[in-house]
Every structure is written in structure tokens, then in C-alpha cells.
Amino acid sequence: MSFIKNQKRKIRSIIRVELCRIDLKCVIIGAVIILLCGFLSAFVGCPADGFGTFFRCLERPRFTPPAFLFPIIWTLLYILIGAAAGAVACARERSLEADKFKGLLFFILMMVFNFVWTPLFFGAGAFFAAFCAIIMMLILSFFAACFFFRIFVLSGAAMVIYILWLLFAAYLNLGVIILN
């Protein structure tokens, strides 16, 4: 039992130390920028009759959440990963500059694929191309997370949450390919 208590103390200590090192202004700016990118992607990729009509017409795999949850989940994820990237972008440690650059490069490339997924899936109905975009997002997110972890554990953890959602989104996308 004391092992678990010690681990919890260690985690709380790491979080406290990291929160003191993170520039809150950069976190907010990062979250806003990525959230705006997500909204722009939805605006560009939205069919004329909206996502709901298109989504209801598709055969969907088991465990597909209701359509109204997707914008909520994506909004929260964009805020989370934007905050993570913002924290990394403003990390002050000179010894981490190379990791910061690499992590942000992978993150930006991942966001490019993230940006094109909605227009591919909803706008063009190109389900296989959208699935390929998710696979690229997964790969790039993994590498971004690895570098983010070296700078801030919290930023890396945020990327892990995003990766878990992407795995579920890839399952849903693949299910749409198979069923339609």
C-alpha cells in the first residue's frame, strides 16, 4: 500500500513542478490556435446540409457514439493538444531545444493531416483517403508525444489521450469503409 501512496506523491510532485515551469500565456495561445484550426477544418469540410444528415446516412460500426458528441470531444481534444503544444513551444530549457523543435515539427505535420481529414471524410466522401490521414496522424502524434514527454510529462500525456481517441476514430473510419 505504501508503494502506491509513494507513486501518487511522485506524480503529484511532478505535476506541481511542471505547472510551475509552464507558461500559462503560451498554453492559452496554443489552445486557441489549434481550436481555431479545428473550427476552420470543420467549416471547410462541412457538407452543405451539415454533418448530421451525412453522418446519419452512413452505415456505422458498433460503438459509434451519437453524432452530437463528436464536436464536443474534438473541441476538448483541440484545447488539450493545443495547450500541450503551447507549453512545449515556450519551454525555456536550452538543452531541450532540439527535442522541442522535433516535437513541434511532428505536431504541425500531424495537424496538417488532422486539418484535411474532415474535408476528405465529410466533404469528399473519400473514406479510404481519410483513413490514411488518420494513420498518418497516429504515427506523427506518437513521435510528437515522445518528444513532448521529454519536455513536459503533462504535454506528452495530453498527446496520449489524443492518440487513444485517434485509435477509436480510426476504428470508426475503417468501419465506415467496410460497411459502406
N, C-alpha and C positions, 0 to 999 in steps of 0.2 A: 504494500500500500504506500509506503514512503517513496518508492521509486516513481509511482505515478504522480505523487504530490511534488516531487523534485522536478519532474519533467514539466508539469504545469507551471511551476515557478520559473523554470528556464524559459519557457515560451513567453510568459508574461514579461519577463525581463527583456528578452529580445524585442518584443513588440514595443515596450516602453522606450528602449534605446533608439529603435528605428524611427519611432514617431517624433523623437526629438531631433533627428537628423534630417527629416523630410521637410522640404519647403512647401508649405500649405498653398501658397500662391501658385506654384507650378502644378500642384496636384489639381487644383480647381481649373486652371487654364487647360491642362491636358484633358480633363474630363469633358470640358465644354467643347473643345476642338473635335474630339472623337465623337461626341454625341451629335454635333452638327454634321459630321461626315456620315453618320448613320442615317440621320434625317434626310440628308441630300440623296443618299443612295436609295432610300425608300421613295422619295419624290420622283427620282429619275426612273426607277424600276416599277413604279405602280401602274398597273393597267388602268385604262380609262374608267372601268366600272369598279375599281378598288380591289384590294387584296381578298376581301371576304368572299366575294362572288367567285372569283377564280379558284380560291382555296376549297370552297365547298363543292366545286365541280370535279375535283380530283378524287381518285381512289387513294386513300391514305393508309399507311401501315398501322398496326396496333400500337397503342400507347401514344398516339398523336394527341397532344394537348388541344384544348379548344382554341380557335383562331384568336380570340381576344387576348390570350396570354402572351403570344409572340411579341407584340410591340412592348409589353411591359418587361418581359425578360430581356429583350435586346436593349432596351433603354438602360436597364440596370447594368447589363454587361458592358455597354459602351462607357458608362460612367466609371465602372470598376477598372476596365483596362486602360481607359484614358487617364485616370488618376495614377495608375501604376506607371504608365509611360511618362507622365509628367514628373513623377517623383524621380524616376531614373534620369530623365533629361537634365534635371537640376542637381544631380548628385555632385558633391564638391570634391570628392577624393580624387586627386590626380592619378593615383595608382590604378584607378578603375576606368580611366578614360577609354581604353581600348575595348573593354567589356561593354561600357556604356554605348559606344559607337556601334559595335556589332549588334547588341541587343536592340537598339533603336532602329537599325537598318532592317533587321528581320521583322520588327514590329511594323514598320512602314510598308514593307513588301506584303506582309500579312494583311494590312488594312487595304491595300490595293485590291487584293483578291476578295476581301470582305465587301468592298465597295461594289465590285462587279457582280457579286453573287445575286443580289436582288434583281437587277435588270435581266440577268441571264435566266433565272428561275421564273420570275413572275412576268417580266416584260416580254421575253422572247420564248418562254416555254422550253428553253434549252436545258432540260433536266440533267442530261449527262455532263454538259459543259459546267453547269452549276455544281454538280457533284465533284468534278475535277477541281473546281475552285475551292471547295471545302477541304479536299485532300491537301491542296497547297496551303490553305490556311492552317490546317493541323500541323503540317511539317514546319512551317515558318513560326507558328506560335510556340511549338516545342523549343525551337532554338532561341527564340526571344525569351521564353521563360527561363531557360538555362542561364542566359546572361543576366536577366533581371534578378535571379536568385543570388548571383554573386554581388549585386549591388545592394538590393533590399529584399529580404526574405518575403516581406509583405507584397512587394510587386510581383515576385515570382509566384506566390500563392494566388494572387489575383489572376495571373495568366493560366494557372492550373484550373481554376474554376471555369474560365473561358474555354479551355481545351476540353473539359468534360462536357460542356454544352455543345461544342463543335462535334464531338463524337456522337452525341444524340442527334444533332442536326444532320450529320452525315447518314445516320441510320434512317432518318425520316426521308431525306433526299433520295437515298438508294431505294427505299420502299416505294416512293412515287415513281421512280424509273421502272421498277419491276411491275407495279400494279397498273400503270397507265400506258 
